[in-house]
Amino acid sequence: MICVSKYELEESIKYGFDKSKLILIYNGVPRKRFYDKKTTGNNINLLFIGRLDYQKGFDILISAMEKNLLMVILN
């Protein structure tokens, strides 16, 4: 089984999953790929990939959005 965080891995072990059948693969993109990227203008682009549920805090993100924010949502 693939776990996407150390917490998820530890919880899986705690709930009885066979440790030898678990693998930890972090989700995400290496940050260093984007260090040299320059922005133009005052607009902010945001890409959200994930399930739209309360735990993700999506409601907080929407309420905090500014007018110059472009958000693309992939559910």
PyMOL commands that set and color helices and strands:
alter all, ss='L'
color gray80, all
select helices_A, chain A and resi 6-14+19-21+31-34+54-56+58-64
alter helices_A, ss='H'
color red, helices_A
select strands_A, chain A and resi 2-3+23-24+44-49+69-74
alter strands_A, ss='S'
color yellow, strands_A
deselect
rebuild
show_as cartoon
